């Protein structure tokens, strides 16, 4: 659908007030960046940056949206480089104090890109990493629907994404657009700022037609706001269709070059040398210079009436994308220049802009008079968009210990599903807050029992056609009461939704306990959007399983090496790699207890498919001793085996290789080399304890009076545990995985990487 010129609902007077607001937003957003770079003292001399041109291309769109269409129930994700416009909007609406307008990119001030948790004014979605902010409202919409299905007061409202056209190059965008769950989200509306420029250049090809086809194929409504009212009026004149054909067929670089031309040059260049050249010259001969200059840049994304019509045309039964054609730097001296991305106006250019839009450079932060038409529009808009703070529900208490003691041989991966099932019996109210997610790997990550118990979430009840098949093990019962969400095979989608489900406590006051399960080799693929979700205030648990080279037959293609240090280094996240099933239970419950609260944190659990004899955990039978062990497990590590007398060596191991560590300790003891064995459950927590001066968990795991040469070993990169040698400044050897592996049985693979008991014994003997 192509939208032409539909007048705003409140007529000519309303349009005039909107234009005043549009001009003031252009001035404020430009002045905010100017002050940060040219006025505020900068003793370090470092580039401050900011994006006047990228902001300018969004001003009309944001004026039309905020001041004509948004409701208090709507949420908007603003493209990163338009953050000054968002702050200017919030300032005019009374949501930002004037003192912050001079603090863009200053410490404690306005962030470089919109931030839900760091900016002082209302921000619905954090944006910054390209593509992640664009897709966040999709996952926000799904999260709202999930909360509403459970009886929470999440309300309704559209979810808007304001997207730069260059962001559509990101794979994360298309992974989200194509996910089967997205096609029914009628509250989704993307507005694409088609300014035809990226950071360094004019985008060479005319890609909009291809992009429109891709969205339509995914089931989206596509609306195009390409030309403004002046051009549409010219198209109706004699020879006007020749102008339309010429502009439609023109390459992006040629069009951008026209924006930099004076009227005389336009009369020479615009007709071109095609079959319509003579007709175009006749048409241009009827236009004065001012009209010709305005016509070239009269695009739909800068025409308030056209944008109003586009927004009124949105069909709420399916997702919508509006392609709004714009000029990067519209209204600025830098408009249309291929290198204007971070360009700053000079003092003279800024003064000329002020004169044109009616601003006062001596009083740059003026709001409108309250009794002016623009002032009244701002007041009405502020009242319409005012939101009540959600009443936050306290998370249900999570038990610290369910009380089971696993026996026999099992895996930490299997313990995940077992613990979730146990939670439904031990704490049913808490369990109802749990929502699990997987990218088509539920059965292969041992969530089958949980899925059978709680069902699969769907906004509508769906018939299970295999419900009466006696050979069906995994029952796929889709219903609003379900608690498992299955996405397509795209880890970025999974963690995008994970982050938004983890933010429902702050958006709508309804805390959820979201757990996402992915194959550990793909955690790093998902890390950027998950990390960004944590930055944006989402609290969740990411489970990576299976992990390491322990999945030996699958070989190097599926091994993970550096994921243990990912958890060690990720802010806002506690990482655990349990060795035993009971450690999975305790660390998972502790991680759930940290979710859905203002001081909460996310967690990453790295689990394994290796069956381990659970008797090796030596769980104390005495209740007080059991609780003592639990606290140590949750705090980061514990002394699993204490040799008689003083140790000659300490073996500190983590996760799947604990069996080899204990076997090595037995062999060392037989050789007259007594060894302690430390089970590390969280290298990150132990490192924090070391940074805080030791004591606590660190002293419990590595007591000073038992300090000895140290061998560390894990199924991951050895540097993850290397810092432990510095606790008591002992000599050390660090074993782990530093190269790609290959398929084989477990013993072969462990020997290849030096993780077997013999390698641990040899390393310990080398330290004597």
C-alpha positions as CSV (number, residue, x, y, z in Angstrom):
1,X,0.0,0.0,0.0
2,X,1.3,3.4,-0.9
3,X,0.0,6.3,1.2
4,X,-0.2,9.7,-0.5
5,X,-1.6,12.8,1.3
6,X,-4.2,12.3,4.0
7,X,-4.8,15.4,6.1
8,X,-4.3,15.2,9.8
9,X,-7.5,14.6,11.8
10,X,-7.3,18.0,13.5
11,X,-7.1,20.0,10.3
12,X,-4.9,22.9,9.2
13,X,-4.6,24.5,12.6
14,X,-3.3,21.3,14.1
15,X,-0.9,20.8,11.3
16,X,0.6,24.3,11.9
17,X,1.1,23.4,15.6
18,X,2.7,20.1,14.6
19,X,5.1,21.9,12.3
20,X,6.1,24.2,15.1
21,X,6.9,21.2,17.3
22,X,8.7,19.6,14.4
23,X,11.0,22.6,14.0
24,X,11.6,22.8,17.8
25,X,12.6,19.2,17.9
26,X,15.0,19.6,15.1
27,X,16.6,22.6,16.9
28,X,16.7,20.9,20.3
29,X,18.2,17.6,19.0
30,X,20.8,19.5,16.9
31,X,21.7,21.8,19.8
32,X,22.0,18.9,22.3
33,X,24.7,17.3,20.1
34,X,26.3,20.7,19.4
35,X,26.6,21.6,23.1
36,X,28.2,18.2,23.9
37,X,30.8,18.7,21.3
38,X,31.5,22.4,21.0
39,X,30.3,24.1,24.2
40,X,30.9,21.7,27.1
41,X,34.5,21.7,28.3
42,X,36.5,18.7,27.1
43,X,39.8,18.6,28.9
44,X,40.7,15.0,27.6
45,X,40.2,16.1,24.0
46,X,38.4,12.9,23.1
47,X,35.8,12.9,20.4
48,X,32.3,13.1,22.1
49,X,30.3,12.3,19.0
50,X,26.6,12.4,18.3
51,X,24.4,12.2,15.2
52,X,22.8,15.4,14.1
53,X,22.0,14.1,10.6
54,X,20.6,10.8,11.8
55,X,18.4,12.6,14.2
56,X,17.2,15.1,11.6
57,X,15.9,12.3,9.4
58,X,13.7,11.1,12.2
59,X,12.3,14.4,13.5
60,X,9.1,14.4,11.3
61,X,8.4,10.7,12.0
62,X,8.7,11.2,15.7
63,X,6.6,14.3,15.7
64,X,3.8,12.6,13.8
65,X,4.0,9.5,16.1
66,X,4.3,11.1,19.5
67,X,2.1,14.2,19.0
68,X,-0.6,12.5,16.9
69,X,-0.9,8.8,17.5
70,X,0.8,7.3,20.6
71,X,-1.2,6.3,23.6
72,X,0.0,5.6,27.1
73,X,-0.3,1.8,26.5
74,X,2.1,2.0,23.5
75,X,5.8,1.3,23.6
76,X,8.5,2.6,21.2
77,X,12.0,1.5,20.4
78,X,13.9,4.4,18.9
79,X,16.9,3.9,16.6
80,X,20.2,4.4,18.5
81,X,21.4,7.5,16.6
82,X,18.1,9.4,17.1
83,X,18.4,9.4,20.9
84,X,18.7,13.3,20.9
85,X,15.3,13.5,19.3
86,X,13.8,11.2,22.0
87,X,15.3,13.4,24.7
88,X,14.0,16.5,23.0
89,X,10.5,14.9,22.9
90,X,10.6,14.0,26.5
91,X,11.8,17.5,27.4
92,X,8.9,19.2,25.6
93,X,6.5,16.8,27.3
94,X,7.9,17.6,30.7
95,X,9.6,14.2,31.2
96,X,13.2,15.5,31.3
97,X,14.7,18.3,33.3
98,X,16.5,21.1,31.4
99,X,19.8,20.5,33.2
100,X,20.2,17.1,31.3
101,X,20.1,18.7,27.9
102,X,23.7,19.7,28.3
103,X,24.9,16.2,29.4
104,X,24.7,14.1,26.3
105,X,27.4,11.4,26.6
106,X,28.7,13.0,29.9
107,X,29.2,10.9,33.0
108,X,25.9,10.5,34.7
109,X,24.1,12.3,31.9
110,X,22.2,11.3,28.8
111,X,23.5,8.1,27.4
112,X,24.9,7.8,23.9
113,X,21.9,5.6,22.9
114,X,18.5,5.2,24.5
115,X,18.8,3.3,27.8
116,X,15.9,2.0,29.9
117,X,17.9,1.8,33.0
118,X,20.6,4.6,32.7
119,X,18.8,7.6,31.1
120,X,16.9,10.0,33.4
121,X,13.9,10.3,31.1
122,X,11.3,7.7,29.9
123,X,12.8,5.2,27.5
124,X,10.7,2.1,26.6
125,X,13.5,0.0,25.0
126,X,17.3,0.2,25.2
127,X,18.8,0.3,21.8
128,X,22.4,0.5,20.6
129,X,23.6,-2.8,19.2
130,X,22.3,-2.7,15.7
131,X,19.2,-4.8,15.0
132,X,18.6,-5.7,18.7
133,X,16.6,-2.6,19.5
134,X,14.6,-3.0,16.3
135,X,13.5,-6.5,17.3
136,X,12.9,-5.9,21.0
137,X,9.3,-4.7,20.6
138,X,8.5,-8.0,19.0
139,X,9.6,-9.9,22.1
140,X,8.0,-7.2,24.2
141,X,4.7,-7.9,22.5
142,X,5.0,-11.7,23.1
143,X,5.9,-11.0,26.8
144,X,2.9,-8.8,27.2
145,X,0.6,-11.4,25.7
146,X,2.1,-14.1,27.9
147,X,1.6,-12.0,31.1
148,X,-2.0,-11.2,30.0
149,X,-2.7,-14.9,29.4
150,X,-1.7,-15.6,33.0
151,X,-4.1,-13.0,34.3
152,X,-1.6,-10.2,34.7
153,X,-2.5,-6.5,34.1
154,X,-0.3,-6.0,31.0
155,X,-2.9,-4.0,29.1
156,X,-2.9,-3.5,25.4
157,X,-1.1,-1.1,23.0
158,X,1.0,-1.1,20.0
159,X,4.7,-1.9,19.9
160,X,6.6,0.5,17.6
161,X,10.1,0.2,16.3
162,X,11.8,3.2,14.6
163,X,14.4,1.6,12.5
164,X,17.2,3.0,10.3
165,X,17.1,1.4,6.8
166,X,20.8,0.3,7.2
167,X,19.7,-1.8,10.3
168,X,17.8,-4.0,7.9
169,X,21.1,-5.5,6.9
170,X,21.3,-7.2,10.2
171,X,20.5,-10.9,10.3
172,X,18.9,-10.6,13.7
173,X,16.1,-8.5,12.0
174,X,15.2,-11.2,9.6
175,X,15.5,-14.1,12.1
176,X,12.8,-12.2,14.1
177,X,10.6,-11.2,11.2
178,X,10.5,-14.8,9.9
179,X,9.8,-16.6,13.2
180,X,6.4,-18.3,13.0
181,X,5.2,-16.7,16.3
182,X,5.5,-13.2,14.9
183,X,3.0,-13.3,12.0
184,X,0.0,-13.0,14.4
185,X,1.3,-10.0,16.4
186,X,-0.9,-7.2,15.0
187,X,0.4,-4.8,17.6
188,X,3.8,-4.7,16.0
189,X,4.5,-1.6,13.8
190,X,7.9,-0.8,12.4
191,X,8.6,2.5,10.8
192,X,11.7,2.3,8.6
193,X,13.7,5.6,8.1
194,X,14.6,5.1,4.4
195,X,17.3,7.7,4.2
196,X,19.4,5.6,1.8
197,X,22.6,6.1,3.7
198,X,24.7,4.0,6.0
199,X,27.6,5.2,8.2
200,X,30.2,5.6,5.4
201,X,28.2,5.9,2.1
202,X,25.0,6.1,0.2
203,X,23.6,2.7,-0.1
204,X,24.2,1.9,-3.8
205,X,21.2,-0.2,-4.8
206,X,17.5,0.6,-4.7
207,X,16.6,-2.1,-2.1
208,X,13.2,-0.9,-0.9
209,X,11.2,-3.0,-3.4
210,X,13.1,-6.1,-2.4
211,X,12.6,-5.4,1.3
212,X,8.9,-4.8,0.8
213,X,8.6,-8.2,-0.9
214,X,10.5,-9.9,2.0
215,X,8.1,-8.3,4.6
216,X,5.0,-9.2,2.5
217,X,6.3,-12.8,2.2
218,X,6.5,-13.0,6.0
219,X,2.8,-11.9,6.2
220,X,3.4,-8.3,7.2
221,X,1.3,-5.4,6.0
222,X,3.6,-3.0,4.0
223,X,2.8,0.7,3.8
224,X,5.0,3.0,1.8
225,X,5.2,6.8,2.4
226,X,7.5,7.8,-0.4
227,X,6.5,11.3,-1.6
228,X,5.0,14.4,0.0
229,X,2.2,16.6,-1.0
230,X,4.2,18.9,-3.2
231,X,5.5,16.1,-5.4
232,X,2.1,14.4,-5.6
233,X,0.7,17.8,-6.8
234,X,3.4,18.0,-9.4
235,X,2.7,14.4,-10.5
236,X,-0.8,15.5,-11.4
237,X,0.4,18.3,-13.7
238,X,1.1,17.9,-17.4
239,X,4.3,15.9,-17.8
240,X,4.1,15.0,-14.0
241,X,4.1,11.3,-14.6
242,X,7.5,11.7,-16.3
243,X,8.8,13.1,-13.0
244,X,7.4,10.2,-11.1
245,X,9.0,7.7,-13.4
246,X,12.3,9.5,-13.2
247,X,12.4,9.6,-9.4
248,X,11.2,6.0,-9.0
249,X,13.9,4.7,-11.3
250,X,16.7,6.9,-10.0
251,X,19.6,5.2,-8.2
252,X,20.2,6.2,-4.6
253,X,23.6,7.9,-5.2
254,X,22.2,10.0,-8.1
255,X,19.2,11.1,-5.9
256,X,21.5,12.0,-3.0
257,X,23.7,14.1,-5.3
258,X,20.6,16.1,-6.4
259,X,20.1,17.1,-2.8
260,X,23.4,18.9,-2.9
261,X,22.6,20.8,-6.1
262,X,21.6,24.4,-6.5
263,X,18.4,25.1,-8.6
264,X,20.4,25.8,-11.8
265,X,22.2,22.4,-11.4
266,X,18.9,20.7,-10.7
267,X,17.5,22.0,-14.0
268,X,20.5,20.5,-15.8
269,X,20.7,17.1,-13.9
270,X,17.2,16.1,-13.1
271,X,15.9,15.6,-16.6
272,X,18.6,13.1,-17.4
273,X,19.1,11.7,-20.9
274,X,16.2,9.2,-21.0
275,X,13.0,9.3,-23.1
276,X,11.3,11.5,-20.5
277,X,14.0,14.2,-20.6
278,X,12.1,16.6,-22.8
279,X,8.9,16.3,-20.8
280,X,10.9,16.9,-17.6
281,X,12.4,20.0,-18.9
282,X,9.0,21.3,-19.8
283,X,7.7,20.6,-16.3
284,X,10.8,22.1,-14.6
285,X,10.4,25.2,-16.7
286,X,7.0,25.9,-14.9
287,X,8.6,25.8,-11.4
288,X,10.5,28.6,-9.7
289,X,13.8,27.9,-7.9
290,X,12.3,27.6,-4.4
291,X,9.6,25.1,-5.5
292,X,12.2,23.0,-7.4
293,X,14.5,23.0,-4.5
294,X,11.7,21.9,-2.1
295,X,10.3,19.3,-4.5
296,X,13.5,17.2,-4.7
297,X,13.5,16.7,-0.9
298,X,9.7,16.4,-0.5
299,X,9.6,12.9,0.7
300,X,6.8,11.1,2.6
301,X,8.9,10.7,5.8
302,X,9.0,14.5,6.1
303,X,5.3,15.2,5.3
304,X,3.2,15.2,8.4
305,X,0.0,14.6,6.5
306,X,1.4,11.6,4.7
307,X,2.7,10.1,7.9
308,X,-0.6,10.7,9.6
309,X,-2.3,8.8,6.8
310,X,0.2,5.9,7.0
311,X,-0.3,5.6,10.8
312,X,-4.1,5.6,10.4
313,X,-3.9,2.9,7.8
314,X,-2.2,0.4,10.1
315,X,-4.0,-3.0,10.2
316,X,-3.9,-4.4,13.7
317,X,-4.5,-7.9,12.6
318,X,-0.9,-8.5,11.5
319,X,2.5,-6.9,11.9
320,X,3.0,-3.7,9.9
321,X,6.0,-2.0,8.4
322,X,5.9,1.6,7.1
323,X,8.7,2.6,4.7
324,X,9.0,6.3,5.3
325,X,11.4,7.9,2.8
326,X,13.5,10.6,4.3
327,X,16.7,12.7,3.8
328,X,19.5,12.1,6.2
329,X,20.2,15.5,7.7
330,X,16.9,16.9,6.6
331,X,16.7,20.7,7.3
332,X,20.4,20.9,8.1
333,X,23.3,22.2,6.1
334,X,24.7,18.7,5.9
335,X,21.5,17.1,4.4
336,X,22.1,14.4,1.9
337,X,25.9,14.4,2.1
338,X,27.4,10.9,2.1
339,X,29.8,11.8,5.0
340,X,27.2,13.5,7.2
341,X,26.8,10.6,9.7
342,X,28.8,12.2,12.5
343,X,29.2,15.6,10.9
344,X,28.6,18.7,13.1
345,X,27.2,22.0,12.0
346,X,29.5,24.9,12.3
347,X,28.6,27.9,14.5
348,X,27.4,29.8,11.5
349,X,25.3,26.9,10.3
350,X,23.7,26.5,13.7
351,X,22.8,30.2,13.8
352,X,21.2,29.9,10.4
353,X,19.2,26.9,11.6
354,X,18.0,28.9,14.6
355,X,16.9,31.8,12.5
356,X,15.0,29.5,10.2
357,X,13.1,27.6,12.9
358,X,12.5,30.5,15.2
359,X,14.9,29.4,18.0
360,X,17.1,31.7,20.1
361,X,20.8,30.5,20.3
362,X,21.2,32.6,23.5
363,X,18.3,30.7,25.1
364,X,18.6,27.3,23.3
365,X,16.4,25.3,25.6
366,X,13.2,27.3,25.5
367,X,9.9,25.4,25.7
368,X,6.8,26.8,24.1
369,X,4.6,29.3,25.8
370,X,1.8,27.4,27.6
371,X,-1.0,29.3,25.9
372,X,0.4,28.9,22.4
373,X,-1.0,26.3,20.0
374,X,2.2,24.3,20.1
375,X,2.3,24.6,23.9
376,X,-1.3,23.4,24.2
377,X,-0.4,20.5,21.9
378,X,2.5,19.5,24.1
379,X,0.3,19.7,27.2
380,X,-2.4,17.5,25.6
381,X,0.2,15.0,24.4
382,X,1.8,14.8,27.8
383,X,-1.5,14.2,29.5
384,X,-2.4,11.5,26.9
385,X,0.9,9.7,27.4
386,X,1.1,9.8,31.2
387,X,1.5,6.4,32.6
388,X,0.8,5.2,36.2
389,X,3.7,3.4,37.8
390,X,2.9,-0.3,37.8
391,X,2.2,-1.8,41.2
392,X,5.0,-4.3,41.5
393,X,4.1,-7.8,42.8
394,X,6.8,-9.3,45.0
395,X,8.2,-12.5,43.5
396,X,7.0,-15.7,45.1
397,X,9.6,-17.2,47.5
398,X,11.9,-19.8,45.9
399,X,12.9,-22.8,48.1
400,X,16.6,-23.0,48.7
401,X,16.6,-26.8,48.9
402,X,13.9,-29.2,47.7
403,X,15.3,-31.9,49.8
404,X,16.1,-34.7,47.4
405,X,19.5,-36.4,47.3
406,X,20.1,-37.7,43.7
407,X,21.5,-41.2,43.5
408,X,22.8,-43.5,40.8
409,X,24.3,-42.1,37.6
410,X,22.8,-39.0,35.9
411,X,23.8,-35.9,34.1
412,X,23.6,-32.3,35.1
413,X,21.5,-31.7,32.0
414,X,18.9,-34.2,33.2
415,X,19.0,-32.6,36.6
416,X,17.6,-29.3,35.1
417,X,14.3,-31.0,34.0
418,X,14.2,-33.0,37.3
419,X,14.5,-29.8,39.4
420,X,11.8,-28.0,37.5
421,X,9.4,-30.9,38.0
422,X,10.3,-31.1,41.7
423,X,9.6,-27.3,41.9
424,X,6.0,-27.8,40.7
425,X,5.4,-30.0,43.7
426,X,7.5,-28.2,46.3
427,X,6.5,-24.7,45.5
428,X,3.6,-24.7,42.9
429,X,3.0,-20.9,43.1
430,X,6.6,-20.2,42.4
431,X,6.7,-22.8,39.6
432,X,3.7,-21.1,37.9
433,X,6.0,-18.1,37.4
434,X,8.6,-20.2,35.5
435,X,8.6,-19.9,31.7
436,X,11.0,-22.0,29.7
437,X,12.2,-21.3,26.1
438,X,14.1,-23.3,23.6
439,X,15.0,-23.0,19.9
440,X,13.6,-26.3,18.8
441,X,15.8,-28.3,21.3
442,X,13.4,-29.1,24.1
443,X,13.6,-32.9,23.9
444,X,17.4,-33.0,23.3
445,X,18.0,-30.8,26.4
446,X,15.9,-33.0,28.7
447,X,13.0,-30.6,29.1
448,X,10.5,-33.2,27.8
449,X,9.1,-34.1,31.2
450,X,8.6,-30.4,32.1
451,X,6.9,-29.7,28.8
452,X,4.6,-32.7,29.3
453,X,3.7,-31.4,32.8
454,X,3.1,-27.7,32.1
455,X,2.3,-27.6,28.4
456,X,3.3,-25.3,25.6
457,X,2.2,-21.6,25.7
458,X,0.0,-20.3,22.9
459,X,-2.3,-17.3,22.8
460,X,-5.1,-19.7,21.6
461,X,-5.8,-23.3,22.4
462,X,-4.6,-25.6,19.6
463,X,-5.6,-29.2,18.9
464,X,-2.9,-31.8,19.7
465,X,-3.3,-34.2,16.7
466,X,-0.8,-36.7,18.3
467,X,-2.4,-36.6,21.7
468,X,-3.9,-40.1,21.1
469,X,-0.8,-41.6,19.6
470,X,0.6,-44.2,22.1
471,X,4.1,-43.8,20.7
472,X,4.2,-40.1,21.3
473,X,6.6,-39.3,24.2
474,X,6.7,-35.5,24.0
475,X,3.2,-34.2,24.2
476,X,2.8,-30.8,22.5
477,X,-0.2,-29.4,24.1
478,X,-0.5,-25.7,23.1
479,X,-2.7,-23.5,25.3
480,X,-2.8,-20.2,27.1
481,X,-2.0,-21.9,30.4
482,X,1.3,-23.4,29.0
483,X,4.6,-22.4,30.4
484,X,7.1,-23.4,27.6
485,X,7.7,-21.4,24.5
486,X,9.3,-22.9,21.5
487,X,10.9,-20.7,18.8
488,X,12.5,-21.5,15.5
489,X,16.2,-22.3,15.4
490,X,17.5,-18.8,16.0
491,X,19.4,-18.2,19.3
492,X,19.1,-14.5,18.9
493,X,15.3,-14.7,18.9
494,X,15.4,-16.9,22.0
495,X,17.5,-14.6,24.1
496,X,15.7,-11.5,22.8
497,X,12.4,-13.0,24.2
498,X,14.3,-14.1,27.3
499,X,15.3,-10.6,28.1
500,X,11.9,-9.2,27.6
501,X,10.2,-11.9,29.7
502,X,12.8,-11.0,32.3
503,X,11.7,-7.4,32.3
504,X,8.0,-7.9,32.9
505,X,8.5,-7.2,36.6
506,X,9.5,-3.6,35.8
507,X,7.2,-3.0,32.8
508,X,3.9,-4.3,34.3
509,X,4.8,-5.3,37.9
510,X,4.5,-9.0,37.1
511,X,7.7,-11.0,37.8
512,X,8.4,-14.0,35.7
513,X,11.2,-16.6,36.1
514,X,12.4,-17.1,32.5
515,X,14.8,-19.9,31.6
516,X,16.2,-20.3,28.1
517,X,18.0,-23.5,27.0
518,X,20.4,-23.5,24.1
519,X,23.2,-25.8,23.0
520,X,26.3,-24.4,24.8
521,X,28.3,-24.2,21.6
522,X,25.9,-21.5,20.5
523,X,25.9,-19.4,23.6
524,X,28.4,-17.1,22.1
525,X,26.1,-16.6,19.1
526,X,23.4,-15.5,21.5
527,X,25.6,-13.6,23.8
528,X,25.3,-10.1,22.3
529,X,21.5,-9.8,22.4
530,X,21.4,-11.6,25.8
531,X,24.1,-9.3,27.2
532,X,22.1,-6.3,25.8
533,X,19.0,-7.6,27.4
534,X,20.8,-7.7,30.8
535,X,22.0,-4.1,30.2
536,X,18.3,-3.2,29.5
537,X,17.2,-4.6,32.8
538,X,16.0,-8.0,31.8
539,X,16.7,-10.8,34.4
540,X,16.8,-14.3,33.1
541,X,18.6,-17.7,33.3
542,X,20.4,-19.0,30.2
543,X,21.3,-22.7,30.2
544,X,24.0,-23.9,27.9
545,X,23.9,-27.7,27.3
546,X,25.5,-29.9,26.2
547,X,28.9,-28.3,26.7
548,X,32.6,-28.7,26.1
549,X,34.4,-31.5,24.4
550,X,32.6,-33.9,26.7
551,X,30.0,-34.5,24.0
552,X,32.8,-36.5,22.4
553,X,31.2,-38.2,19.4
554,X,29.8,-35.0,18.1
555,X,33.3,-33.6,17.6
556,X,34.8,-30.1,17.2
557,X,31.8,-28.7,15.3
558,X,29.8,-28.7,18.5
559,X,32.4,-28.2,21.2
560,X,32.5,-25.1,23.4
561,X,35.8,-23.7,24.7
562,X,35.5,-20.2,25.9
563,X,31.9,-20.2,27.3
564,X,33.1,-20.7,31.0
565,X,34.9,-17.4,30.8
566,X,31.9,-15.8,29.2
567,X,30.0,-16.2,32.4
568,X,33.0,-15.1,34.4
569,X,33.2,-11.9,32.5
570,X,29.5,-11.0,31.8
571,X,28.3,-8.1,33.9
572,X,25.0,-8.5,35.7
573,X,25.3,-12.3,35.5
574,X,26.3,-15.1,37.9
575,X,27.6,-18.2,36.2
576,X,27.6,-21.7,37.4
577,X,29.0,-25.0,36.1
578,X,27.8,-27.7,38.5
579,X,29.5,-31.1,38.7
580,X,26.6,-33.0,40.3
581,X,22.8,-33.1,40.1
582,X,22.4,-31.7,43.6
583,X,24.6,-28.7,42.7
584,X,22.3,-28.1,39.7
585,X,19.3,-28.0,42.0
586,X,20.9,-25.6,44.5
587,X,22.4,-23.2,41.9
588,X,19.2,-23.2,39.8
589,X,17.0,-22.4,42.8
590,X,19.4,-19.7,43.9
591,X,19.4,-18.2,40.4
592,X,15.6,-18.2,40.3
593,X,15.5,-16.4,43.6
594,X,17.6,-13.5,42.1
595,X,15.1,-12.8,39.3
596,X,12.2,-10.3,39.1
597,X,13.4,-7.7,41.6
598,X,15.1,-4.3,41.5
599,X,18.4,-5.7,42.8
600,X,18.2,-8.9,40.8
601,X,20.7,-10.5,38.5
602,X,20.7,-13.0,35.6
603,X,22.5,-16.4,35.6
604,X,24.2,-18.7,33.1
605,X,24.3,-22.4,33.8
606,X,26.7,-24.6,31.8
607,X,25.5,-28.2,31.9
608,X,26.7,-31.5,30.6
609,X,25.4,-34.8,29.1
610,X,28.0,-36.9,30.8
611,X,26.5,-39.4,33.3
612,X,28.3,-39.1,36.7
613,X,28.0,-41.3,39.7
614,X,26.2,-39.1,42.2
615,X,27.7,-40.8,45.2
616,X,30.9,-38.9,44.3
617,X,29.1,-35.7,45.5
618,X,29.3,-37.1,49.1
619,X,26.2,-35.0,50.1
620,X,26.2,-34.7,53.9
621,X,23.3,-36.5,55.6
622,X,23.2,-34.2,58.6
623,X,20.8,-31.3,57.9
624,X,23.1,-28.6,59.2
625,X,26.1,-30.0,57.2
626,X,23.9,-30.3,54.1
627,X,22.9,-26.6,54.4
628,X,26.6,-25.7,54.9
629,X,27.4,-27.5,51.7
630,X,24.5,-25.8,49.9
631,X,25.7,-22.4,50.8
632,X,29.2,-23.2,49.6
633,X,27.9,-24.5,46.3
634,X,25.8,-21.4,45.7
635,X,28.8,-19.1,46.8
636,X,31.1,-20.6,44.2
637,X,32.9,-23.7,45.4
638,X,33.7,-26.2,48.2
639,X,36.3,-28.5,49.4
640,X,34.9,-31.8,48.2
641,X,37.7,-34.1,49.4
642,X,40.1,-33.4,52.2
643,X,43.1,-35.7,52.4
644,X,44.5,-36.9,55.7
645,X,47.1,-34.4,57.0
646,X,48.5,-31.6,54.9
647,X,48.0,-31.9,51.1
648,X,51.0,-32.0,48.8
649,X,48.8,-30.7,46.0
650,X,45.3,-29.4,45.4
651,X,43.2,-30.3,42.4
652,X,40.6,-27.7,41.6
653,X,38.1,-29.0,39.0
654,X,34.8,-27.8,37.5
655,X,31.9,-29.5,35.9
656,X,32.1,-32.7,33.9
657,X,35.8,-33.5,34.6
658,X,35.2,-33.9,38.4
659,X,35.3,-37.7,37.9
660,X,38.8,-37.4,36.5
661,X,39.9,-35.1,39.3
662,X,38.7,-37.5,42.0
663,X,40.4,-40.5,40.2
664,X,43.6,-38.5,39.9
665,X,43.5,-37.7,43.7
666,X,43.1,-41.5,44.4
667,X,46.1,-42.3,42.2
668,X,48.2,-39.5,43.7
669,X,47.4,-40.8,47.2
670,X,48.6,-44.2,46.2
671,X,51.8,-42.6,45.1
672,X,52.3,-41.0,48.4
673,X,51.2,-37.5,47.2
674,X,48.1,-36.6,49.3
675,X,45.7,-34.3,47.4
676,X,42.7,-32.1,48.3
677,X,40.0,-31.8,45.7
678,X,38.1,-28.6,45.3
679,X,34.8,-28.5,43.4
680,X,34.4,-25.0,41.7
681,X,30.8,-24.2,40.9
682,X,31.3,-20.5,40.0
683,X,34.6,-19.1,38.9
684,X,33.0,-15.6,38.7
685,X,31.9,-15.6,42.3
686,X,35.3,-16.8,43.5
687,X,37.0,-14.1,41.5
688,X,34.7,-11.5,43.0
689,X,35.6,-12.9,46.5
690,X,39.3,-12.6,45.6
691,X,38.8,-9.0,44.4
692,X,37.1,-8.2,47.7
693,X,40.1,-9.4,49.7
694,X,39.3,-13.1,50.1
695,X,37.5,-14.8,52.9
696,X,34.0,-16.3,52.7
697,X,33.6,-18.6,49.8
698,X,37.2,-18.4,48.7
699,X,38.5,-19.4,52.2
700,X,36.0,-22.2,52.4
701,X,37.1,-23.6,49.0
702,X,40.8,-22.9,49.3
703,X,41.6,-22.5,53.0
704,X,44.9,-20.8,53.7
705,X,46.2,-23.4,56.1
706,X,45.9,-26.1,53.4
707,X,47.6,-24.1,50.6
708,X,49.5,-26.3,48.3
709,X,50.7,-26.4,44.6
710,X,47.6,-26.2,42.4
711,X,46.3,-28.1,39.4
712,X,43.2,-26.6,37.8
713,X,41.1,-28.6,35.3
714,X,37.9,-27.9,33.4
715,X,36.3,-28.8,30.1
716,X,36.9,-25.3,28.7
717,X,39.7,-22.8,28.3
718,X,42.2,-23.2,31.2
719,X,42.5,-19.4,31.9
720,X,39.0,-19.6,33.5
721,X,40.5,-21.0,36.7
722,X,44.1,-19.7,36.4
723,X,43.4,-16.9,38.8
724,X,43.1,-19.4,41.7
725,X,46.8,-19.7,41.8
726,X,47.0,-16.1,43.0
727,X,44.8,-16.8,46.0
728,X,47.8,-18.1,48.0
729,X,50.5,-17.5,45.4
730,X,51.2,-21.1,44.8
731,X,52.9,-22.8,41.9
732,X,50.2,-24.1,39.4
733,X,49.4,-26.0,36.3
734,X,46.2,-25.2,34.4
735,X,44.6,-27.9,32.2
736,X,41.8,-27.3,29.8
737,X,40.8,-27.1,26.1
738,X,42.7,-24.7,23.9
739,X,42.2,-26.3,20.4
740,X,39.5,-27.6,18.2
741,X,38.7,-31.2,18.9
742,X,37.4,-34.2,16.8
743,X,35.0,-37.0,17.2
744,X,35.9,-40.0,19.4
745,X,34.9,-41.7,22.6
746,X,35.2,-39.8,25.8
747,X,38.5,-41.4,27.0
748,X,40.2,-40.6,23.6
749,X,38.9,-37.0,23.6
750,X,40.0,-36.4,27.2
751,X,43.5,-37.8,26.5
752,X,43.7,-35.6,23.4
753,X,43.0,-32.5,25.3
754,X,44.9,-33.5,28.5
755,X,41.8,-33.7,30.7
756,X,42.1,-37.4,31.7
757,X,43.2,-38.5,35.1
758,X,46.7,-39.4,33.9
759,X,47.3,-35.8,32.7
760,X,46.1,-34.5,36.0
761,X,48.5,-36.9,37.9
762,X,51.4,-35.9,35.6
763,X,50.7,-32.2,36.1
764,X,50.6,-32.6,39.9
765,X,53.9,-34.6,39.9
766,X,55.5,-31.8,37.9
767,X,54.7,-29.4,40.7
768,X,56.5,-31.4,43.4
